[in-house]
Amino acid sequence: MFLGILDRYIIKKYLTSFFFTVLLFSLIAVAIDFADKVDSYISEPVTIREIIFDYTIKFIIHINSLLWPLFALISVVFFTSRMAFDSEIISILNAGISYRRLLRPYLVASGLVAGMLLVANHTIVPKGNKTRINFEQTYVWKDQDKGKKENIHLFVSPHTKVFIERFNQRDSVASGFRLEEYEGNQITYILKAKQLKWKGMPGKWQLSGYVGRTIDGEKEYLNVGLRKKMDTLINLTPRDFVQYLNEKEQMSTSELKRAINKQIQRGLGTPKKFKIEVLRRTSEPFSIIILTLIGVAVSARKVRGGMGLHLALGVGLGAIFIFVSKFSTTFAFNSSFPAIYGVWLPNIIFLVIAILLSLNAQK
C-alpha cells in the first residue's frame, strides 16, 4: 500500500501524540505509585537497582498494557481536533480526498500500535509481571495472602479427587492427605496418609503413615502402613496446591493454554479465568483501532468549544468503554455467559458506534 505525503504527515502526528501521551501518563503513574510505596522502600532492604529494574520498569509496561487503548483515543482526539481547529481537515476534504481515504493513515498507525500491544500482551507483559509481583510480595505486600494453602480440594482426573488439610510450599510437604476414586456415584478406593512429600517429576510422591482401602461391592481390602513409607505416582505437582493471587497475569499465553488443557484433562472443564485472560490479550489491541475510528469521527469536525470539547467527549467515551469492558468481563466470569462474548462484546458495541459516527462524520 502506497503512503503519500498526507499519510506520512498524519501517521507522524498520530505516533508522536500517542507516545507523548504514553510518556506523560507513565510519569504521573510512576510518581503516584512511588509516593504510595516509598515507606516500604525506606524500611525494607531493597536497592535502587531493584526498585528501577525489577519493579518500576515492569510497572510502566503493565500499566501501559492496560491503558494503551485509552491513550490512543486521547491522542487521536488531541491532534485531530487541532487539525480541525486549524481548518486542515476541511482543506483536505475540499481537495477531493474522501473521508474514507482520510482514515487510511489512521488505520495504518493504529494497526501498528495494536500490533505492538498484541505481541506485548502475549509475551513481554506476563514476563514482566512475574518480576513485578514477586517484588511487591517480597517488599511491599508481605502480609498479603499469596495463595490457598489449607483445606484444598481438587480433581486429578475425572474420577479421582484429592483433599489436603495443609500444604507447606517451602518444602513441598502436604499433611492430612486423602485420595478418593469413583465409578459412577460409588467410591471404589480411598487412600489416606499423614504426610505427602514431593519427590520430583513425573508426579512422584512419598506417602508416610498411609492406609489404603479398596471397596468392591460389599467387600473391602485394607493396605495399612502406619509406620511405613511408600512411593506412588499421582497426577499432581506442588504448583497445583497453591493458586497464587494474580496468577493469570504472570503466565504467558502458552502457559495459560497448558493450564487450560490440564484442567480439561482432569474433567473440570475450561477454567474461565484463564480463558478470559487469553481472549483479553487479543481483544484489547483491536480496541485501539476501534477507538481510533471513534476519535477521528468525534474530532474531525470544527465546532465551537474546539479542542476542549473534543477532549472532554473523547475522555468520556474512553471511560464508558473501560466501564463496559470491565463490566462485561466480570459478568462473563461470574455467570454462564460465554467467555468469548463477554470479552469481545465491548469491541462489537463500540465498532457499531464507530461505524455510525463515521457515516455521520464531516464529509
SESEBA-765072 format. One line per field, with one value per residue (C-alpha): residue number from 1; residue in one letter; chain; x, y, z. Coordinates in steps of 0.001 Angstrom, whole numbers, plus 500000, padded with zeros to 6 digits. Example, Ala and Ser with C-alpha at 12.3 -4.5 7.8 and 13.67 -1.06 7.14 Angstrom:
! SESEBA-765072
nr	1; 2
rest	A; S
kette	A; A
X	512300; 513670
Y	495500; 498940
Z	507800; 507140
! end
This chain:
! SESEBA-765072
nr	1; 2; 3; 4; 5; 6; 7; 8; 9; 10; 11; 12; 13; 14; 15; 16; 17; 18; 19; 20; 21; 22; 23; 24; 25; 26; 27; 28; 29; 30; 31; 32; 33; 34; 35; 36; 37; 38; 39; 40; 41; 42; 43; 44; 45; 46; 47; 48; 49; 50; 51; 52; 53; 54; 55; 56; 57; 58; 59; 60; 61; 62; 63; 64; 65; 66; 67; 68; 69; 70; 71; 72; 73; 74; 75; 76; 77; 78; 79; 80; 81; 82; 83; 84; 85; 86; 87; 88; 89; 90; 91; 92; 93; 94; 95; 96; 97; 98; 99; 100; 101; 102; 103; 104; 105; 106; 107; 108; 109; 110; 111; 112; 113; 114; 115; 116; 117; 118; 119; 120; 121; 122; 123; 124; 125; 126; 127; 128; 129; 130; 131; 132; 133; 134; 135; 136; 137; 138; 139; 140; 141; 142; 143; 144; 145; 146; 147; 148; 149; 150; 151; 152; 153; 154; 155; 156; 157; 158; 159; 160; 161; 162; 163; 164; 165; 166; 167; 168; 169; 170; 171; 172; 173; 174; 175; 176; 177; 178; 179; 180; 181; 182; 183; 184; 185; 186; 187; 188; 189; 190; 191; 192; 193; 194; 195; 196; 197; 198; 199; 200; 201; 202; 203; 204; 205; 206; 207; 208; 209; 210; 211; 212; 213; 214; 215; 216; 217; 218; 219; 220; 221; 222; 223; 224; 225; 226; 227; 228; 229; 230; 231; 232; 233; 234; 235; 236; 237; 238; 239; 240; 241; 242; 243; 244; 245; 246; 247; 248; 249; 250; 251; 252; 253; 254; 255; 256; 257; 258; 259; 260; 261; 262; 263; 264; 265; 266; 267; 268; 269; 270; 271; 272; 273; 274; 275; 276; 277; 278; 279; 280; 281; 282; 283; 284; 285; 286; 287; 288; 289; 290; 291; 292; 293; 294; 295; 296; 297; 298; 299; 300; 301; 302; 303; 304; 305; 306; 307; 308; 309; 310; 311; 312; 313; 314; 315; 316; 317; 318; 319; 320; 321; 322; 323; 324; 325; 326; 327; 328; 329; 330; 331; 332; 333; 334; 335; 336; 337; 338; 339; 340; 341; 342; 343; 344; 345; 346; 347; 348; 349; 350; 351; 352; 353; 354; 355; 356; 357; 358; 359; 360; 361; 362; 363
rest	M; F; L; G; I; L; D; R; Y; I; I; K; K; Y; L; T; S; F; F; F; T; V; L; L; F; S; L; I; A; V; A; I; D; F; A; D; K; V; D; S; Y; I; S; E; P; V; T; I; R; E; I; I; F; D; Y; T; I; K; F; I; I; H; I; N; S; L; L; W; P; L; F; A; L; I; S; V; V; F; F; T; S; R; M; A; F; D; S; E; I; I; S; I; L; N; A; G; I; S; Y; R; R; L; L; R; P; Y; L; V; A; S; G; L; V; A; G; M; L; L; V; A; N; H; T; I; V; P; K; G; N; K; T; R; I; N; F; E; Q; T; Y; V; W; K; D; Q; D; K; G; K; K; E; N; I; H; L; F; V; S; P; H; T; K; V; F; I; E; R; F; N; Q; R; D; S; V; A; S; G; F; R; L; E; E; Y; E; G; N; Q; I; T; Y; I; L; K; A; K; Q; L; K; W; K; G; M; P; G; K; W; Q; L; S; G; Y; V; G; R; T; I; D; G; E; K; E; Y; L; N; V; G; L; R; K; K; M; D; T; L; I; N; L; T; P; R; D; F; V; Q; Y; L; N; E; K; E; Q; M; S; T; S; E; L; K; R; A; I; N; K; Q; I; Q; R; G; L; G; T; P; K; K; F; K; I; E; V; L; R; R; T; S; E; P; F; S; I; I; I; L; T; L; I; G; V; A; V; S; A; R; K; V; R; G; G; M; G; L; H; L; A; L; G; V; G; L; G; A; I; F; I; F; V; S; K; F; S; T; T; F; A; F; N; S; S; F; P; A; I; Y; G; V; W; L; P; N; I; I; F; L; V; I; A; I; L; L; S; L; N; A; Q; K
kette	A; A; A; A; A; A; A; A; A; A; A; A; A; A; A; A; A; A; A; A; A; A; A; A; A; A; A; A; A; A; A; A; A; A; A; A; A; A; A; A; A; A; A; A; A; A; A; A; A; A; A; A; A; A; A; A; A; A; A; A; A; A; A; A; A; A; A; A; A; A; A; A; A; A; A; A; A; A; A; A; A; A; A; A; A; A; A; A; A; A; A; A; A; A; A; A; A; A; A; A; A; A; A; A; A; A; A; A; A; A; A; A; A; A; A; A; A; A; A; A; A; A; A; A; A; A; A; A; A; A; A; A; A; A; A; A; A; A; A; A; A; A; A; A; A; A; A; A; A; A; A; A; A; A; A; A; A; A; A; A; A; A; A; A; A; A; A; A; A; A; A; A; A; A; A; A; A; A; A; A; A; A; A; A; A; A; A; A; A; A; A; A; A; A; A; A; A; A; A; A; A; A; A; A; A; A; A; A; A; A; A; A; A; A; A; A; A; A; A; A; A; A; A; A; A; A; A; A; A; A; A; A; A; A; A; A; A; A; A; A; A; A; A; A; A; A; A; A; A; A; A; A; A; A; A; A; A; A; A; A; A; A; A; A; A; A; A; A; A; A; A; A; A; A; A; A; A; A; A; A; A; A; A; A; A; A; A; A; A; A; A; A; A; A; A; A; A; A; A; A; A; A; A; A; A; A; A; A; A; A; A; A; A; A; A; A; A; A; A; A; A; A; A; A; A; A; A; A; A; A; A; A; A; A; A; A; A; A; A; A; A; A; A; A; A; A; A; A; A; A; A; A; A; A; A; A; A; A; A; A; A; A; A
X	500000; 501482; 501690; 501584; 502653; 499317; 499558; 503066; 502012; 499070; 500958; 503748; 501240; 499478; 502622; 504144; 500967; 500440; 503898; 503873; 500609; 502179; 505202; 503085; 500721; 503582; 505393; 502205; 501522; 505109; 505001; 501727; 502874; 506226; 504514; 502309; 505247; 508045; 507607; 508262; 511325; 512789; 512034; 512946; 516440; 515761; 518297; 517744; 518585; 515807; 513331; 514129; 514715; 512715; 509685; 509351; 510099; 507839; 505138; 505292; 504906; 501978; 500041; 500574; 499316; 496019; 495660; 497038; 493518; 492560; 495866; 495200; 491763; 493090; 495999; 493775; 491246; 494043; 495855; 492801; 490829; 493876; 493907; 490171; 490626; 493342; 490996; 493358; 490621; 488320; 491156; 491901; 488249; 487883; 490889; 488784; 490065; 487201; 486660; 487267; 490626; 491424; 491042; 493806; 496785; 494824; 494227; 497883; 499152; 496583; 497298; 500991; 500283; 497754; 500317; 502857; 500329; 499266; 502845; 503487; 500282; 501169; 504903; 506542; 503869; 503394; 507156; 507467; 504518; 506317; 509171; 506903; 504508; 507357; 508920; 505622; 505133; 508709; 508984; 505535; 502561; 504346; 501241; 499077; 497818; 499727; 497517; 495336; 497420; 494762; 491708; 492413; 490030; 490879; 490413; 493455; 491307; 487584; 487118; 489812; 489587; 492254; 491900; 494783; 494449; 497607; 500395; 503821; 505166; 508696; 509462; 506610; 505080; 501335; 499674; 496252; 496164; 493126; 492538; 489207; 488434; 484905; 482977; 479691; 478402; 480267; 483644; 485931; 489203; 490325; 493936; 494849; 498265; 499581; 502109; 502718; 506176; 507138; 509915; 510059; 508640; 506679; 504186; 506276; 505252; 506207; 503435; 504097; 501671; 499250; 496083; 494681; 491103; 489721; 485920; 484491; 480781; 480300; 483955; 486762; 490528; 492980; 496624; 497982; 501401; 501033; 504758; 505941; 506686; 505561; 506380; 503483; 502573; 499809; 498867; 499856; 502680; 503304; 502072; 498601; 498101; 498644; 496698; 498575; 496917; 497313; 498469; 496989; 498814; 502168; 501547; 502473; 499799; 501398; 501368; 497716; 496805; 498668; 496829; 493509; 494295; 495370; 492070; 490123; 492051; 491113; 487461; 486977; 486048; 487658; 488768; 487082; 489649; 492410; 490273; 489119; 492733; 493804; 490877; 491502; 495099; 493882; 490785; 492339; 494725; 491774; 490042; 492842; 491713; 488043; 488671; 490829; 487881; 485657; 488262; 488541; 484764; 484321; 487137; 487355; 484501; 485275; 482852; 482513; 484448; 487209; 489789; 488414; 485014; 486588; 488907; 486067; 483965; 486888; 487804; 484131; 483818; 487043; 485756; 482492; 484431; 486561; 483465; 481583; 484661; 485216; 481515; 481187; 484284; 483200; 479679; 481075; 483339; 480584; 477808; 477189; 477631; 480229; 483690; 484316; 481150; 481942; 485403; 484553; 481116; 482512; 484522; 481446; 479295; 481875; 482601; 478937; 479217; 482387; 480636; 477607; 479808; 481910; 478810; 477706; 481162; 482044; 482427
Y	500000; 503349; 506049; 509600; 512843; 513200; 509638; 510156; 513502; 512026; 508869; 511023; 513135; 510015; 508278; 511480; 512379; 508791; 508254; 511721; 510754; 507451; 509276; 511871; 509379; 506978; 509719; 510556; 506877; 506277; 509374; 508305; 504698; 505756; 508001; 505062; 502669; 504967; 503886; 500269; 501273; 503058; 500352; 497309; 496154; 496949; 498508; 501331; 498926; 496555; 499420; 500619; 497412; 494804; 496962; 500435; 499462; 496410; 498582; 501020; 498136; 496723; 499990; 500868; 497484; 498260; 501874; 501975; 501909; 504966; 506683; 506061; 507686; 510709; 511269; 510938; 513392; 515786; 516137; 515672; 518374; 520617; 519919; 520661; 523914; 524994; 524106; 521375; 518732; 520993; 521746; 518033; 517219; 520217; 518922; 515947; 513436; 511390; 510771; 507060; 507873; 510166; 507213; 505213; 506712; 506485; 502792; 502203; 503955; 502362; 498962; 499408; 500312; 497477; 495004; 496157; 495706; 492289; 490988; 492592; 491183; 487615; 487694; 490763; 491849; 488439; 488021; 491476; 490811; 487835; 490069; 492955; 490883; 488987; 492340; 493550; 490341; 490493; 494148; 495785; 493470; 490985; 490285; 489694; 486144; 484651; 481660; 478943; 476570; 474925; 472718; 472208; 470172; 469318; 466668; 464930; 463092; 462962; 460166; 460927; 463604; 464778; 466589; 468281; 469706; 471790; 472349; 473783; 475427; 475809; 472083; 470797; 468670; 468117; 466831; 465271; 463711; 461865; 460475; 459080; 457189; 456882; 454744; 456453; 457543; 454851; 455212; 452337; 453332; 455560; 456372; 458322; 459467; 461601; 463175; 463518; 464640; 465724; 463598; 465101; 464632; 462931; 463215; 461168; 461478; 459674; 458687; 458416; 456717; 455548; 453463; 452178; 450935; 449155; 448784; 446046; 445909; 444580; 443543; 445766; 445280; 447215; 448076; 449561; 451175; 453464; 453353; 452875; 454982; 454296; 455962; 456470; 458377; 460980; 463440; 466398; 468891; 471326; 474126; 472556; 473039; 476777; 479103; 482402; 485788; 487448; 484086; 484588; 487913; 486168; 483358; 483593; 482677; 479272; 478610; 479658; 477272; 474418; 475176; 475150; 471793; 470346; 471327; 469855; 466563; 466369; 466653; 470097; 471866; 475057; 477417; 480700; 482993; 481602; 481581; 485171; 486264; 484716; 486340; 489712; 489789; 489524; 491731; 494797; 495561; 495593; 498156; 500587; 500538; 500900; 503790; 505456; 505441; 506918; 509565; 510705; 510870; 512864; 515385; 515898; 518430; 522041; 523115; 525789; 524828; 523408; 521066; 521269; 519945; 517212; 516111; 516037; 513941; 511642; 511030; 510445; 507827; 506201; 505995; 504456; 501906; 500858; 500587; 498459; 496282; 495586; 495015; 492620; 490637; 490393; 489357; 486606; 485324; 485159; 483739; 481144; 483828; 482545; 483988; 484936; 487063; 488728; 489747; 490782; 492338; 495832; 495826; 494819; 497532; 500262; 499076; 499691; 503125; 503835; 502920; 505096; 508045; 507608; 507577; 510868; 512443; 515591; 514746
Z	500000; 498882; 501531; 500258; 501871; 503678; 505013; 506385; 507868; 509798; 510826; 512224; 514152; 515436; 516698; 518119; 520018; 521164; 522620; 524173; 525909; 527000; 528428; 530233; 531876; 532690; 534617; 536512; 537293; 538490; 540724; 542344; 542752; 544213; 546757; 547770; 548277; 549462; 553107; 552122; 550101; 553126; 555696; 553583; 552457; 548789; 546427; 543941; 541139; 542240; 542506; 538976; 537036; 538980; 539655; 538102; 534505; 534800; 536396; 533458; 531000; 532991; 533341; 529676; 528522; 530270; 529103; 525546; 524016; 526096; 525253; 521560; 521810; 523690; 521298; 518202; 519591; 520583; 517266; 515007; 516815; 516448; 512712; 512545; 514501; 512037; 509122; 507900; 507819; 505786; 503355; 502931; 502230; 499859; 497921; 496859; 499403; 500760; 504451; 503870; 502249; 505175; 507530; 505844; 507745; 510996; 510391; 509480; 512610; 514927; 513360; 514116; 517754; 518068; 516720; 519292; 522112; 520779; 520896; 524289; 525846; 524920; 525718; 527297; 529809; 531561; 531895; 533451; 535760; 537315; 538425; 539433; 541543; 543184; 544134; 545627; 547601; 548916; 549903; 549832; 550399; 552665; 554729; 551690; 551283; 548356; 547816; 549277; 551409; 553627; 553028; 549352; 547191; 543588; 540913; 539441; 536887; 536051; 538613; 541203; 543879; 546327; 549638; 551511; 555014; 554802; 552273; 553043; 549924; 551277; 551487; 549260; 552005; 552404; 555566; 556030; 552557; 551216; 547720; 546521; 543305; 541915; 539483; 538819; 542235; 544170; 545899; 544883; 546527; 549411; 550225; 553370; 554551; 557378; 555057; 551342; 550183; 546685; 545137; 541652; 538206; 536811; 539699; 542134; 545812; 549013; 551440; 555178; 557566; 554920; 554803; 551512; 551323; 548246; 548058; 545838; 546415; 549930; 550232; 551486; 551348; 553510; 552882; 556102; 556549; 559534; 560224; 556665; 553616; 550088; 546768; 544404; 541227; 541415; 538692; 540884; 541285; 544185; 541938; 541859; 545592; 545713; 543433; 543643; 543528; 540106; 538784; 535335; 534895; 535396; 532920; 529267; 526752; 526147; 529922; 530114; 527309; 529014; 532265; 530389; 528768; 532117; 533730; 530818; 531071; 534746; 533807; 535314; 532097; 530840; 533663; 532816; 534399; 532170; 529028; 529635; 530122; 526791; 524984; 526672; 525498; 521913; 522070; 523717; 520816; 518406; 520610; 519707; 516068; 517031; 519417; 516764; 514336; 517062; 517877; 514262; 513790; 517004; 516495; 512717; 512704; 513597; 516332; 518993; 522062; 519881; 521359; 524913; 523877; 521762; 524553; 527066; 524686; 523879; 527517; 528319; 525565; 526737; 530310; 529091; 527030; 530020; 532228; 529681; 529116; 532824; 533468; 530540; 531550; 535189; 534160; 531908; 534703; 537325; 535131; 532440; 529771; 527228; 527867; 524238; 524133; 527432; 526260; 522695; 523306; 524155; 520926; 518944; 520567; 520037; 516497; 515688; 517334; 515311; 512060; 512858; 513814; 510668; 508462; 510023; 510150; 508241; 504569
! end
